[in-house]
Amino acid sequence: MAPIAETDFEVWGDPVEHSLSPALHRAAYAAMDLPWTYRYREVTQELITPAWVGVGAHLGGISLTMPLKERVLDIIAPRDSIVDHLNAANTVYRSGQTRVLSNTDAFGVEKALERFDIQAERAWILGAGATARSVGYALWKRGATSVTIFARGLERAERSAYFLRECGLSTQVQHFSELDNVMPPELVASTLPGGQENLPGMPDIVIESAALFDVAYSPWPSHYAREWESSPQPVVSGLWMLAYQALAQIRLFVHNDPTLPLPEEEKVFAAMLGAVGLSPE
């Protein structure tokens, strides 16, 4: 491995102080004996352009959280194809002298579900933003044939459905009020923010028959994880998605390739999991 010359990395978002990305990245860099830094930086949608103009040559890469995953598309043109599939980016990395957009969220979802051996031909996605598209894309890659997006704002949901349909995934849109009127899925994937109040209640038959993947991880157990406490079905925390998407980001920062494993990756990933309280076993 030939480390890139740039040694500083950041996570941008608003708010961002709660981010666990610094813990994940710093643990990985330490495990690889790389003298790299990783800091958080509060950047709003309104200030992302001047923040980007002020980026120095020392900055090797950026992780992007909400609400910047779509806004960044307006200011950086070079991008991996997955960004166009999802209309969102969560990573800026260097390829030579060019800064390029990518998205590792779908990889994070795919690997989290794979770890817990969860597959579903039919799935529900709660929420309609960039993360919902990443979840849908990952489900499609894992063999899903049909998803239903549930949301309050149907116009926004239809925009996300458009991108998933373009991938070849049959996608329907329903209001939260229709949860009782749609055929139960094999998986419920919630992309709703952790700690949000007035979340829609889940029908008992769905809790009993469907696995749960909840992007939320703080606080944990989440609202839906508590609803699933008596269910025989598996529950997967979004913390696994976060860890795996960070792993793909670090592969991009090191190799410019999210599919190329890091040197001694098993050891590196174990360090990352330990940094956020997950067990590698």
C-alpha positions as CSV (number, residue, x, y, z in Angstrom):
1,M,0.0,0.0,0.0
2,A,1.3,3.4,-0.9
3,P,-0.6,6.0,1.3
4,I,-1.7,9.1,-0.4
5,A,0.2,12.3,0.4
6,E,-2.9,14.0,1.9
7,T,-3.3,13.0,5.5
8,D,-6.2,14.9,6.8
9,F,-9.8,13.7,6.5
10,E,-13.1,15.2,7.8
11,V,-16.8,14.4,8.2
12,W,-19.2,17.3,7.2
13,G,-22.8,17.7,8.3
14,D,-25.3,19.7,10.3
15,P,-25.5,18.6,13.0
16,V,-22.3,16.6,13.1
17,E,-21.0,16.6,16.7
18,H,-22.8,13.3,17.4
19,S,-21.2,11.5,14.5
20,L,-19.4,8.2,15.2
21,S,-17.4,8.5,12.0
22,P,-14.3,9.9,13.8
23,A,-14.2,6.9,16.2
24,L,-14.5,4.5,13.3
25,H,-11.9,6.2,11.0
26,R,-9.4,6.9,13.8
27,A,-9.5,3.3,14.9
28,A,-8.8,2.1,11.4
29,Y,-6.0,4.5,10.8
30,A,-4.4,3.5,14.1
31,A,-4.7,-0.2,13.2
32,M,-3.0,0.5,9.8
33,D,-0.3,2.6,11.5
34,L,-1.2,5.6,9.3
35,P,-0.5,9.1,10.6
36,W,-3.8,10.4,9.4
37,T,-6.2,12.7,11.2
38,Y,-10.0,12.7,11.0
39,R,-12.2,15.5,12.4
40,Y,-15.8,16.6,12.3
41,R,-16.7,19.9,10.8
42,E,-20.2,21.5,11.0
43,V,-21.2,22.5,7.5
44,T,-24.7,23.7,6.6
45,Q,-26.4,23.4,3.2
46,E,-26.0,27.2,2.8
47,L,-22.2,27.1,3.6
48,I,-21.1,24.0,1.7
49,T,-20.0,26.0,-1.3
50,P,-17.6,28.4,0.5
51,A,-16.4,25.4,2.7
52,W,-15.6,23.5,-0.5
53,V,-13.8,26.5,-2.1
54,G,-11.7,26.7,1.1
55,V,-10.6,23.1,1.0
56,G,-6.8,22.8,1.1
57,A,-4.5,20.4,-0.7
58,H,-3.9,18.6,2.6
59,L,-7.4,17.3,2.7
60,G,-7.5,13.7,1.5
61,G,-11.2,13.0,1.7
62,I,-14.6,13.9,3.2
63,S,-17.4,11.9,4.7
64,L,-20.8,13.6,4.1
65,T,-23.9,13.3,6.4
66,M,-27.3,14.8,6.0
67,P,-28.3,17.3,4.8
68,L,-25.3,17.4,2.4
69,K,-25.7,14.1,0.5
70,E,-27.8,15.7,-2.3
71,R,-26.6,19.3,-2.0
72,V,-23.0,18.2,-2.8
73,L,-24.1,17.1,-6.3
74,D,-24.4,20.8,-7.2
75,I,-20.7,21.6,-6.5
76,I,-18.7,18.5,-7.5
77,A,-19.0,17.0,-10.9
78,P,-16.7,13.9,-11.1
79,R,-18.6,11.0,-9.6
80,D,-18.8,7.2,-9.5
81,S,-21.8,5.7,-11.3
82,I,-23.5,4.7,-8.0
83,V,-24.0,8.4,-7.3
84,D,-26.1,8.8,-10.3
85,H,-28.1,5.6,-9.4
86,L,-28.9,7.0,-6.0
87,N,-28.8,10.8,-6.7
88,A,-26.8,11.2,-3.5
89,A,-23.2,11.0,-2.3
90,N,-21.6,10.4,1.1
91,T,-17.9,10.4,0.2
92,V,-15.4,12.7,-1.5
93,Y,-12.1,11.0,-2.3
94,R,-9.1,11.7,-4.4
95,S,-8.3,9.9,-7.7
96,G,-4.9,11.4,-8.7
97,Q,-5.5,15.2,-8.6
98,T,-9.2,14.9,-9.0
99,R,-11.7,14.9,-6.2
100,V,-14.5,12.4,-6.9
101,L,-17.9,11.7,-5.3
102,S,-19.0,8.3,-4.3
103,N,-21.6,6.6,-2.1
104,T,-20.8,3.8,0.3
105,D,-24.2,3.7,2.1
106,A,-25.7,1.0,-0.1
107,F,-22.5,-1.1,0.5
108,G,-23.0,-0.6,4.2
109,V,-26.6,-1.8,4.1
110,E,-25.8,-4.8,1.8
111,K,-23.0,-6.0,4.1
112,A,-25.0,-5.5,7.3
113,L,-27.9,-7.6,5.9
114,E,-25.4,-10.2,4.6
115,R,-23.8,-10.5,8.0
116,F,-27.1,-11.4,9.6
117,D,-28.2,-13.6,6.6
118,I,-31.2,-11.5,5.9
119,Q,-32.8,-11.6,2.4
120,A,-36.2,-10.5,1.3
121,E,-38.0,-10.5,-2.0
122,R,-40.6,-8.0,-0.6
123,A,-39.6,-5.2,1.7
124,W,-41.0,-2.0,3.2
125,I,-38.9,1.1,3.5
126,L,-40.0,3.7,6.0
127,G,-38.8,7.2,4.9
128,A,-38.1,8.6,1.5
129,G,-34.8,10.4,1.4
130,A,-31.3,9.6,0.2
131,T,-30.8,6.7,2.8
132,A,-34.1,5.1,1.6
133,R,-32.7,5.0,-1.9
134,S,-29.4,3.4,-0.6
135,V,-31.5,0.8,1.3
136,G,-33.6,0.0,-1.8
137,Y,-30.5,-0.3,-4.0
138,A,-28.9,-2.7,-1.5
139,L,-32.1,-4.8,-1.3
140,W,-32.2,-5.0,-5.1
141,K,-28.6,-6.2,-5.1
142,R,-29.6,-8.9,-2.6
143,G,-32.4,-10.2,-4.6
144,A,-35.4,-8.1,-3.7
145,T,-38.0,-7.8,-6.4
146,S,-40.5,-5.4,-4.8
147,V,-40.3,-2.6,-2.3
148,T,-42.9,-0.2,-0.9
149,I,-41.8,3.2,0.3
150,F,-43.9,4.6,3.1
151,A,-43.7,8.3,3.8
152,R,-45.7,11.3,4.8
153,G,-44.5,13.4,1.8
154,L,-45.6,11.3,-1.3
155,E,-44.0,13.7,-3.8
156,R,-40.6,13.2,-2.3
157,A,-41.2,9.4,-2.1
158,E,-42.1,9.3,-5.8
159,R,-38.7,11.0,-6.6
160,S,-36.9,8.3,-4.6
161,A,-39.1,5.6,-6.2
162,Y,-38.0,6.9,-9.7
163,F,-34.4,6.1,-9.0
164,L,-35.1,2.6,-7.7
165,R,-37.3,1.8,-10.6
166,E,-34.5,2.9,-13.0
167,C,-32.4,0.2,-11.3
168,G,-35.1,-2.4,-12.2
169,L,-36.7,-2.7,-8.8
170,S,-40.5,-2.7,-8.7
171,T,-41.3,0.2,-6.3
172,Q,-44.6,1.4,-4.9
173,V,-45.3,4.5,-2.8
174,Q,-47.8,4.6,0.1
175,H,-48.7,7.0,2.9
176,F,-47.9,5.9,6.4
177,S,-51.7,5.7,7.0
178,E,-51.8,2.6,4.6
179,L,-49.5,0.3,6.7
180,D,-52.5,-1.9,7.6
181,N,-53.6,-2.2,4.0
182,V,-50.5,-3.5,2.3
183,M,-49.4,-7.1,2.1
184,P,-46.9,-7.7,5.0
185,P,-43.2,-7.8,3.8
186,E,-40.3,-10.1,4.7
187,L,-38.3,-7.1,5.9
188,V,-39.0,-3.7,7.3
189,A,-36.2,-1.1,6.8
190,S,-36.6,2.1,8.7
191,T,-34.6,5.1,7.6
192,L,-36.4,7.5,9.9
193,P,-34.3,9.5,12.3
194,G,-33.5,8.1,15.7
195,G,-35.4,9.9,18.5
196,Q,-38.1,11.1,16.2
197,E,-41.5,11.3,17.9
198,N,-44.9,10.3,16.4
199,L,-43.5,7.5,14.4
200,P,-46.2,5.3,12.7
201,G,-47.2,2.2,14.6
202,M,-46.4,-1.1,13.0
203,P,-49.1,-3.8,12.5
204,D,-48.7,-6.8,14.8
205,I,-48.7,-9.2,11.9
206,V,-45.7,-7.4,10.4
207,I,-43.7,-7.4,13.7
208,E,-44.3,-11.2,14.0
209,S,-43.4,-12.1,10.4
210,A,-40.8,-9.6,9.1
211,A,-37.1,-8.9,10.0
212,L,-36.2,-5.3,11.0
213,F,-33.3,-3.3,9.8
214,D,-33.3,0.1,11.5
215,V,-30.8,2.7,10.3
216,A,-31.2,4.5,13.6
217,Y,-28.7,3.5,16.3
218,S,-28.9,6.3,18.8
219,P,-30.7,5.9,21.1
220,W,-30.7,2.1,21.0
221,P,-32.9,0.2,21.2
222,S,-34.8,2.5,18.7
223,H,-38.5,2.9,18.7
224,Y,-39.0,0.0,16.3
225,A,-36.4,-2.2,17.9
226,R,-38.5,-1.9,21.1
227,E,-41.6,-2.9,19.1
228,W,-39.7,-5.9,17.8
229,E,-38.5,-7.1,21.3
230,S,-41.0,-9.9,21.5
231,S,-40.8,-10.8,17.8
232,P,-39.0,-14.0,16.7
233,Q,-37.6,-12.1,13.8
234,P,-34.0,-10.7,13.6
235,V,-33.3,-7.1,14.4
236,V,-30.3,-5.3,12.9
237,S,-29.0,-1.9,14.1
238,G,-27.9,0.8,11.7
239,L,-24.6,0.8,13.6
240,W,-23.6,-2.1,11.4
241,M,-24.4,-0.2,8.3
242,L,-22.4,2.8,9.6
243,A,-19.3,0.5,10.2
244,Y,-19.4,-1.1,6.8
245,Q,-20.0,2.1,4.9
246,A,-17.0,3.6,6.8
247,L,-14.9,0.6,5.8
248,A,-15.7,1.2,2.1
249,Q,-14.9,4.9,2.6
250,I,-11.5,4.0,4.0
251,R,-10.9,1.6,1.0
252,L,-11.6,4.6,-1.2
253,F,-9.2,6.8,0.7
254,V,-6.4,4.1,0.6
255,H,-7.0,2.4,-2.8
256,N,-9.5,4.6,-4.7
257,D,-11.5,1.3,-4.9
258,P,-14.4,0.4,-2.5
259,T,-14.1,-3.3,-3.5
260,L,-10.4,-3.7,-2.8
261,P,-9.8,-5.0,0.8
262,L,-7.4,-3.1,3.1
263,P,-4.2,-4.8,4.2
264,E,-5.0,-7.0,7.3
265,E,-8.6,-5.9,6.9
266,E,-10.0,-8.3,9.4
267,K,-7.8,-6.8,12.1
268,V,-8.7,-3.2,11.0
269,F,-12.4,-3.9,10.9
270,A,-12.3,-5.5,14.4
271,A,-10.7,-2.3,15.7
272,M,-13.4,-0.2,14.1
273,L,-16.2,-2.4,15.6
274,G,-14.6,-2.2,19.0
275,A,-14.5,1.6,18.8
276,V,-18.3,1.8,18.5
277,G,-19.1,-1.0,20.9
278,L,-19.8,-3.8,18.4
279,S,-18.4,-7.3,18.7
280,P,-16.6,-8.9,15.7
281,E,-17.9,-12.3,16.7
